[in-house]
Amino acid sequence: MPSLGLGLGLGLGPALSAAIVVAGDRSKPGRKHAERFLSSLASISTTIDPPHSPSSSSSSSLDRLSRKFLASCPKSAHAGALSHLISLSLSHSSSLSRLAALSLYRQLAASPHFPPRSPQLAPDLVPFLHEMGLSPDAQSLLSDAESRLNSRPEEIHALYCRLIEAFARRGMRESIFLLPRDRRSDDECMIKAFCLLGSPAEAQQVLTQMESPSPFHHRLVLQCYGEMGMTSAMEAMIGSGKVPLDTVCCNVVLSCYGRTGC
């Protein structure tokens, strides 16, 4: 399958990713602080080792800058800054963001308040830690976040929906299916995940099992087919007569044709 745009290895373009984006992602608290931190690292970026094999000297330098950064910004911005760095680390070209996020996590994890244990941050942080080879930390963080919700079913459900979407954004399909079955039983959530993974056929299969799928989810699957260059499957889905062909849906289809050159 072709890989279109973003360079995330997920086989989908920026339009589909934007369609699934969480509403608050564009204005996360701590964003300016995170960007200031990255700017301070720019001068030493050429001496920093790759994310998975930092030397003790480069790791020490980075951790020192992380401590200095945390001391210079309000504690209320710490978790938001870490979250923004994790978002930036989605790009394969952003090794500096990954290293910065990992260093910031280490410093925060060592503090008594440990903001990363917030259930709000856990869905972003858990996949990142898995990707960085810190699976025990990720498992501990997820268990702790779930216990902090005090068995409130709706909030635990929302936690896992966000976690599944975050895994999908990183192309971590196996990690999604390692979750307990009852934690990945939300059809709408799995449609989003399959689309982010570049698997529109699986997303459509879930869609057909839903009693009353929304027009949004039909458009999402159509757009995924289109961005994957699978226009025949997109047309077959439209021809089934089950897709509500409103103005928005037609625009989605036309834009897919435009991007694929059809």
C-alpha positions in Angstrom: 0.0 0.0 0.0 1.3 3.5 -0.7 2.3 5.8 2.1 0.9 9.3 1.5 2.1 12.3 3.4 3.2 12.9 7.0 6.0 10.4 6.9 4.5 8.6 9.8 4.6 5.2 8.1 0.8 4.9 8.7 -0.2 5.1 5.0 -2.5 8.2 5.4 -2.3 11.8 4.5 -2.6 15.0 6.5 -6.3 15.6 5.6 -7.4 12.3 7.2 -5.2 12.9 10.3 -6.7 16.3 10.7 -10.2 14.9 10.4 -9.5 12.7 13.4 -7.6 15.2 15.5 -8.7 15.8 19.0 -10.3 19.3 19.3 -7.9 20.6 22.0 -4.7 19.4 20.3 -4.0 22.7 18.5 -3.9 24.7 21.7 -2.4 22.5 24.4 -1.2 24.3 27.5 2.6 24.3 27.8 3.1 24.4 24.0 5.1 27.7 24.1 7.2 26.3 26.9 7.9 23.2 25.0 8.9 25.1 21.9 11.2 27.3 24.0 12.8 24.2 25.4 13.4 22.8 21.9 15.0 26.1 20.9 17.4 25.9 23.8 18.4 22.4 22.5 19.0 23.5 18.9 22.6 24.5 19.6 23.6 21.1 20.8 21.4 19.0 18.5 24.3 17.9 16.3 26.0 16.3 19.3 23.0 14.4 20.6 22.9 10.7 19.9 19.9 8.8 18.4 16.9 8.4 20.6 17.3 4.7 21.3 21.1 4.8 22.0 22.1 8.1 23.8 25.6 8.1 25.3 26.0 8.9 28.9 27.5 12.3 28.1 24.8 13.5 25.7 22.1 12.1 28.0 23.7 13.9 31.0 23.8 17.2 29.0 20.2 16.8 27.9 19.0 16.0 31.5 20.8 19.0 32.8 19.0 21.3 30.3 15.7 19.6 31.2 16.2 20.3 34.9 17.0 23.9 34.1 13.9 24.2 31.8 11.6 22.7 34.5 13.0 25.1 37.1 12.3 28.1 34.8 8.7 27.4 33.9 5.6 27.1 36.1 4.7 23.6 37.4 1.3 24.0 35.9 2.9 23.9 32.4 5.1 20.8 33.0 2.6 18.2 31.9 1.4 20.3 28.9 5.0 20.8 27.7 5.7 17.1 27.9 2.4 16.4 26.0 3.4 18.8 23.3 6.9 17.3 22.9 5.3 13.8 22.6 3.0 15.1 19.9 6.0 16.5 18.0 7.7 13.1 18.3 5.2 11.5 16.0 7.3 12.8 13.1 10.0 10.3 12.2 12.2 13.4 11.4 11.9 14.7 14.9 14.5 12.8 16.9 15.3 15.9 18.9 11.6 16.1 20.1 11.8 12.4 21.1 14.9 12.9 23.1 13.6 16.0 24.7 10.3 14.3 25.7 12.2 11.3 27.1 14.5 13.5 29.1 11.7 15.6 30.4 9.8 12.5 31.4 12.8 11.2 33.4 13.0 14.4 35.3 9.3 14.6 36.0 9.1 10.9 37.0 11.7 11.5 39.6 9.7 14.4 41.2 7.3 13.7 44.1 4.4 15.2 42.3 5.0 13.3 39.1 2.5 15.0 36.7 2.8 12.3 34.1 0.6 10.1 36.3 -2.3 12.3 35.3 -5.0 10.2 33.6 -5.3 13.0 31.1 -1.7 12.6 29.9 -1.4 8.8 30.1 -3.0 8.1 26.7 -0.3 10.1 25.0 2.6 9.1 27.2 2.0 5.3 27.3 2.5 4.6 23.6 5.5 7.0 23.6 7.2 5.0 26.4 6.5 1.7 24.7 8.1 3.1 21.5 11.1 4.2 23.5 11.6 0.7 25.0 10.2 1.6 28.4 7.3 -0.9 28.4 7.4 -1.5 32.2 7.1 2.2 32.8 4.2 2.4 30.3 2.4 -0.5 32.0 2.8 1.0 35.4 1.6 4.4 34.2 -1.5 2.9 32.6 -2.4 0.9 35.7 -1.9 3.9 37.9 -4.0 6.2 35.7 -6.8 3.6 35.6 -6.7 3.3 39.4 -6.9 7.1 39.8 -10.2 7.1 38.0 -11.6 5.0 40.9 -13.5 2.5 38.7 -15.6 5.2 37.0 -16.7 3.3 33.9 -17.2 6.3 31.5 -13.9 7.9 32.3 -12.0 4.6 32.0 -13.7 4.0 28.7 -12.6 7.4 27.5 -9.1 6.7 28.7 -8.8 3.6 26.6 -10.4 5.2 23.5 -7.8 7.9 23.6 -5.1 5.3 24.2 -6.1 3.2 21.2 -6.1 6.3 19.0 -2.6 7.3 20.3 -1.3 3.8 19.5 -2.8 4.0 16.0 -1.2 7.3 15.3 2.2 5.7 16.0 1.3 2.7 13.8 1.4 0.4 16.9 -1.3 -2.0 15.8 -0.1 -5.0 17.9 -0.2 -2.9 21.0 -3.9 -2.1 20.4 -4.8 -5.8 20.1 -2.8 -6.7 23.2 -5.3 -4.6 25.2 -8.1 -6.5 26.9 -11.0 -7.2 24.5 -13.5 -5.2 26.6 -11.2 -2.2 26.4 -11.3 -2.1 22.6 -15.0 -2.8 22.2 -16.0 0.7 21.1 -16.8 0.6 17.4 -16.4 4.3 16.7 -13.0 4.2 18.4 -11.8 1.2 16.4 -13.0 2.8 13.1 -10.8 5.8 13.8 -7.9 3.5 14.8 -8.1 1.4 11.6 -8.3 4.5 9.5 -5.2 5.9 11.2 -3.5 2.6 10.6 -4.3 2.8 6.9 -6.7 -0.2 7.1 -10.0 1.1 5.6 -11.3 -2.4 4.8 -11.2 -3.3 8.5 -12.7 0.0 9.4 -15.6 -0.6 6.9 -16.1 -4.1 8.4 -16.6 -2.5 11.9 -18.9 0.2 10.3 -21.2 -2.5 8.8 -21.6 -4.0 12.2 -22.9 -0.8 13.8 -26.6 -0.3 14.1 -26.6 3.4 13.2 -23.2 4.6 12.1 -22.9 8.4 11.8 -22.2 10.2 8.5 -18.8 11.2 10.0 -17.7 7.6 10.2 -18.8 6.8 6.7 -16.8 9.9 5.5 -13.8 8.8 7.5 -13.7 5.3 5.9 -14.3 6.8 2.4 -11.5 9.3 2.9 -9.1 6.5 4.1 -9.8 4.5 1.0 -9.2 7.6 -1.1 -6.0 8.6 0.6 -4.7 5.0 0.3 -5.3 5.3 -3.5 -8.0 2.6 -3.3 -10.6 4.5 -5.4 -12.3 1.3 -6.6 -13.1 0.3 -3.1 -14.2 3.9 -2.3 -16.6 3.8 -5.3 -17.9 0.4 -4.4 -18.7 1.7 -0.9 -20.6 4.7 -2.4 -22.4 2.3 -4.8 -23.7 0.2 -1.9 -26.3 2.9 -1.2 -25.5 2.9 2.5 -23.4 6.0 2.5 -25.3 9.3 3.1 -24.2 11.4 0.1 -24.5 14.9 1.6 -22.4 17.9 0.5 -19.6 17.2 3.0 -19.3 13.6 1.8 -19.2 14.7 -1.9 -16.4 17.2 -1.1 -14.4 14.4 0.7 -14.7 12.2 -2.4 -13.8 14.9 -4.8 -10.8 16.0 -2.7 -9.6 12.3 -2.7 -9.8 12.2 -6.5 -7.9 15.4 -6.6 -5.1 14.1 -4.4 -4.8 10.8 -6.3 -4.8 12.5 -9.7 -8.0 10.7 -10.9 
